[in-house]
């Protein structure tokens, strides 16, 4: 079997590594990436298309949740440990109000889910990406921009490239190419732009890194700080246990329209940042907004709910199939779960000697959607509720939000009533268990007919 992975971001690299681990007999796997990797330290020379279309422009920060860390542990303990070593292992999330109140603290540990304790790791995106990239042979990645995927006359999938180089063929194409996925266009054709174009969520974010003596309290308590107010949201955390004089920060705010293509006015965004957060009581926030240079500017785009993630030998994973709101904190972790689930399913169906490779891919795609879609849909639904808390709001609604964030932790029964058992829902998911259950039901149905 010949496999093509479009996109060399975290999801694409993870998929390659899972396939090589679980299906070592499949050696013909090529990753296509439109941009050569580079660290983004400034956006002055970056245009909107770079920021929106590339999966390998590396900059900005993220948090890998316990469920994502468990996938990395299952994939390779050395990769897992490398991610922990280069990042900042967080014990808690601290929620604050713009008025300076500490509203609640929530442990990041997932020890209650009985799958082996993991914690959230705060990191640069580049740091996590590099831990995976270092395990992928250079020759497996071709730096070409795929501009079309289609079914050829002989039934093989054909990939064409913007540089006019010779077309490539594959038996299975995995789209890990982000919210503006070319592979998605290959699946849905003309319907893609009409029905399934990316959706702008009305929220824009800015963020980056700043030379800053990280507060002793943050280092001692190993926490990420999230602050809500009437004029937006602000978060900060260390991104490495070895860098106590550098802080990762990010801010999201309401914007009726997304930044226009072509250029991004950083001066205007810097001015807006001060106007939104300069009066907030946290001295860390005050210093950051006055001194920070932006490393990232990103409008929040999500993928609309799709009726399928796979068709005709093409399959979408990660943001290509289900770009989530950043509020979820699950974008990277869900992409990692996707890659593990996909590899487990393909291994199962290919191991059935009575199933052809074509049918194995079809059954993998069907099962993948059946297993992953309900989970991702539930996370997206909850994230949209939280996203509303980041929009501009009046004083009354602001203090209602403070009360809610305080009461959810102070009275766990109230929290479960309002938002359910989030720890169990987010962290207690196992790809191996879900694949086992799905296959078991499938086998039971077949034996009864």
FENDA-V677942 format. One record per residue. N is the residue number from 1. OMEGA is omega in whole degrees, 0 to 359 (NA if undefined). NEAR is the number of other ideal C-beta (glycine too) atoms within 12 Angstrom. D_FIRST is the distance of its C-alpha to the first C-alpha in Angstrom with 1 decimal. Layout:
BEGIN
n:omega:near:d_first
N:OMEGA:NEAR:D_FIRST
N:OMEGA:NEAR:D_FIRST
END
This chain:
BEGIN
n:omega:near:d_first
1:178:29:0.0
2:185:23:3.8
3:174:43:6.4
4:175:46:10.1
5:180:51:13.0
6:181:54:16.3
7:181:51:19.2
8:171:44:20.0
9:184:50:22.6
10:181:48:23.0
11:181:49:20.5
12:179:50:17.7
13:179:45:18.4
14:179:50:18.8
15:177:50:15.4
16:184:42:13.8
17:177:39:16.0
18:179:44:15.6
19:180:41:11.8
20:179:30:12.5
21:187:25:15.4
22:181:30:14.1
23:185:30:10.6
24:180:14:11.5
25:178:17:9.2
26:184:27:6.3
27:183:16:8.3
28:179:21:7.0
29:180:37:8.6
30:175:34:11.6
31:177:45:14.6
32:181:43:16.9
33:186:39:20.5
34:183:35:23.6
35:170:28:26.2
36:185:19:26.7
37:174:29:27.9
38:177:19:31.6
39:180:22:34.1
40:179:32:36.1
41:179:20:39.7
42:179:18:41.3
43:185:30:40.6
44:183:16:43.3
45:182:14:40.8
46:176:30:38.0
47:186:19:37.8
48:181:22:36.7
49:177:19:33.5
50:185:28:32.4
51:188:35:33.3
52:190:32:31.6
53:186:32:28.4
54:174:32:27.1
55:184:43:25.2
56:170:38:25.9
57:191:34:29.7
58:179:34:30.9
59:181:33:34.3
60:184:36:36.1
61:180:42:36.0
62:171:42:34.4
63:175:44:34.7
64:184:50:31.9
65:182:43:33.1
66:180:43:33.2
67:176:45:30.2
68:178:48:28.1
69:178:41:29.6
70:176:37:28.6
71:178:47:24.9
72:178:40:25.3
73:178:29:27.1
74:181:31:24.4
75:183:36:21.8
76:179:25:24.0
77:180:16:27.8
78:176:17:28.2
79:177:35:26.6
80:183:33:28.8
81:178:19:31.9
82:178:27:31.3
83:178:48:31.2
84:185:30:34.4
85:183:20:36.1
86:183:30:35.7
87:180:41:36.6
88:182:39:39.5
89:187:35:39.4
90:174:40:41.3
91:187:26:43.5
92:163:27:44.7
93:177:37:44.5
94:179:34:48.0
95:182:33:49.0
96:172:34:52.0
97:179:33:54.1
98:180:32:55.2
99:178:21:58.7
100:180:19:57.8
101:168:23:57.5
102:188:26:54.9
103:181:31:53.8
104:173:30:51.4
105:184:26:49.1
106:178:33:46.0
107:178:25:44.2
108:183:38:40.5
109:177:24:39.9
110:187:32:37.8
111:180:19:39.5
112:186:21:40.6
113:172:24:37.1
114:177:15:36.9
115:184:25:33.5
116:189:22:34.7
117:171:20:36.7
118:176:37:35.3
119:178:35:37.1
120:176:40:36.4
121:174:44:35.7
122:187:48:37.2
123:164:41:35.5
124:175:39:34.9
125:180:42:31.5
126:182:34:31.0
127:179:38:31.7
128:180:44:29.0
129:184:42:26.5
130:178:27:27.4
131:177:35:27.0
132:183:45:23.3
133:181:31:23.0
134:180:21:24.5
135:180:25:21.6
136:179:33:19.0
137:183:16:19.0
138:185:15:20.6
139:180:11:18.2
140:180:27:15.3
141:175:30:17.5
142:183:26:18.5
143:178:25:21.7
144:178:28:21.4
145:177:30:22.5
146:180:47:20.1
147:178:26:22.6
148:172:24:20.6
149:183:42:17.3
150:176:28:17.4
151:181:23:15.9
152:183:21:16.3
153:182:9:18.1
154:180:9:15.2
155:177:17:13.6
156:174:24:11.1
157:182:37:12.0
158:177:28:14.4
159:175:41:15.8
160:190:25:19.3
161:183:24:21.5
162:183:17:25.2
163:178:15:26.0
164:179:10:25.2
165:184:16:22.7
166:180:12:20.1
167:178:22:17.6
168:178:29:13.9
169:179:26:11.0
170:175:38:7.9
171:184:36:6.2
172:179:43:7.7
173:181:50:10.9
174:181:56:13.1
175:175:53:16.7
176:192:49:18.7
177:167:48:21.1
178:190:42:24.3
179:177:42:26.9
180:190:34:26.8
181:173:45:23.1
182:180:37:21.7
183:177:46:18.7
184:177:45:21.4
185:178:31:23.1
186:180:37:20.0
187:189:36:20.0
188:178:31:23.8
189:183:19:24.9
190:180:12:28.7
191:185:18:29.2
192:181:28:27.7
193:184:14:30.8
194:187:11:33.2
195:193:19:32.2
196:177:30:29.8
197:178:22:31.1
198:182:28:31.6
199:176:25:34.9
200:188:25:37.5
201:178:35:39.1
202:181:24:42.4
203:176:36:42.0
204:179:38:41.7
205:171:39:41.3
206:180:42:42.4
207:179:39:42.1
208:184:39:41.7
209:183:38:43.3
210:173:29:46.9
211:192:18:49.0
212:174:30:50.8
213:183:18:52.3
214:181:35:50.3
215:182:24:52.9
216:180:13:53.8
217:180:20:53.3
218:179:33:49.7
219:183:26:48.9
220:183:14:51.0
221:179:24:49.5
222:188:30:45.9
223:166:35:45.6
224:185:44:44.1
225:179:41:46.7
226:183:42:46.3
227:180:45:49.4
228:178:45:50.0
229:183:41:52.9
230:183:29:54.3
231:176:30:52.8
232:186:38:49.2
233:179:45:47.3
234:178:42:47.0
235:175:41:45.0
236:180:44:45.0
237:168:47:43.9
238:177:41:43.3
239:179:44:39.8
240:178:29:40.3
241:181:23:42.4
242:182:16:43.5
243:182:26:44.7
244:177:20:47.7
245:179:16:49.1
246:187:27:46.2
247:173:38:45.5
248:182:41:42.5
249:178:44:43.8
250:180:48:42.8
251:175:44:44.7
252:185:41:43.8
253:181:35:46.2
254:175:28:46.7
255:186:28:46.2
256:179:14:46.5
257:179:13:44.4
258:175:25:41.4
259:183:31:42.1
260:178:17:42.1
261:174:15:39.7
262:182:13:40.9
263:179:20:42.9
264:183:30:43.7
265:183:19:47.3
266:180:24:47.2
267:180:16:50.9
268:179:18:51.2
269:178:31:48.7
270:178:26:50.6
271:179:17:53.8
272:180:25:52.3
273:178:36:51.0
274:180:26:54.6
275:182:19:56.0
276:191:31:53.7
277:186:38:53.8
278:181:27:56.8
279:179:20:59.1
280:193:35:57.0
281:182:19:58.6
282:181:32:56.0
283:177:19:57.1
284:180:34:53.5
285:180:41:52.6
286:181:24:55.7
287:182:24:55.0
288:186:39:51.4
289:179:38:52.1
290:188:21:54.9
291:193:21:53.0
292:167:34:49.3
293:185:26:47.2
294:169:38:44.1
295:183:35:40.6
296:169:40:38.9
297:186:42:39.9
298:169:43:37.5
299:180:34:38.1
300:175:38:36.5
301:175:32:33.9
302:177:37:32.0
303:177:39:29.4
304:180:25:31.1
305:184:23:29.9
306:180:35:27.0
307:177:18:26.6
308:173:26:22.9
309:183:40:20.3
310:180:38:17.3
311:174:32:17.1
312:176:27:15.0
313:176:36:11.7
314:182:46:13.7
315:181:51:15.2
316:173:49:18.2
317:177:54:19.2
318:184:47:22.4
319:179:42:25.0
320:181:48:22.9
321:187:47:23.2
322:178:45:26.4
323:184:46:28.4
324:173:40:31.3
325:177:39:34.8
326:179:37:35.5
327:183:32:38.2
328:186:38:35.6
329:188:38:34.8
330:184:40:31.4
331:180:40:29.3
332:184:44:27.5
333:177:41:27.6
334:175:43:26.0
335:177:50:23.2
336:176:48:22.7
337:178:49:22.9
338:186:51:20.2
339:179:44:17.7
340:180:42:18.6
341:180:49:18.6
342:182:48:15.2
343:178:41:13.6
344:181:38:16.0
345:181:43:15.1
346:177:43:11.3
347:181:29:12.2
348:185:29:14.8
349:177:34:13.1
350:180:30:10.2
351:177:18:13.1
352:185:20:14.8
353:181:10:14.4
354:184:11:15.9
355:177:17:13.4
356:178:16:10.6
357:180:26:7.3
358:180:21:9.4
359:178:19:12.3
360:178:29:10.8
361:179:35:10.2
362:182:26:13.7
363:176:29:15.3
364:181:44:14.1
365:179:36:15.6
366:182:23:18.7
367:180:35:19.3
368:180:44:18.8
369:182:33:21.5
370:182:25:23.7
371:190:34:23.8
372:186:41:24.0
373:180:30:26.0
374:180:19:29.3
375:182:32:29.4
376:179:41:28.8
377:179:24:31.3
378:178:27:33.9
379:180:35:33.6
380:180:32:34.0
381:180:23:37.0
382:182:27:38.7
383:179:33:38.0
384:176:26:39.6
385:181:22:42.7
386:180:33:42.8
387:179:29:42.2
388:180:24:45.4
389:180:35:47.2
390:180:38:46.3
391:178:30:48.0
392:182:24:51.6
393:180:23:54.0
394:184:13:57.7
395:182:16:59.6
396:180:11:59.8
397:178:18:56.1
398:182:29:55.5
399:171:21:57.6
400:177:19:56.2
401:178:35:52.8
402:181:30:54.4
403:181:22:55.8
404:180:28:52.5
405:178:35:50.7
406:187:24:53.6
407:181:22:53.9
408:181:30:50.2
409:181:27:50.5
410:181:19:54.1
411:185:16:53.8
412:180:19:50.3
413:176:14:51.1
414:179:18:51.8
415:179:21:48.5
416:178:17:46.6
417:184:13:48.6
418:187:20:47.9
419:181:27:44.2
420:179:20:43.1
421:185:21:41.8
422:181:33:39.6
423:180:31:38.8
424:182:21:37.5
425:184:26:35.5
426:191:36:34.0
427:186:38:33.7
428:183:24:33.3
429:180:37:29.9
430:179:28:27.2
431:181:38:23.5
432:181:25:23.3
433:181:22:26.4
434:176:28:25.3
435:179:31:22.0
436:180:19:24.0
437:181:19:26.5
438:181:29:24.2
439:179:27:22.4
440:178:16:25.8
441:180:17:27.2
442:179:23:24.4
443:180:15:24.9
444:179:12:28.7
445:180:11:28.5
446:183:13:26.4
447:181:9:28.9
448:181:8:31.9
449:NA:7:30.9
END
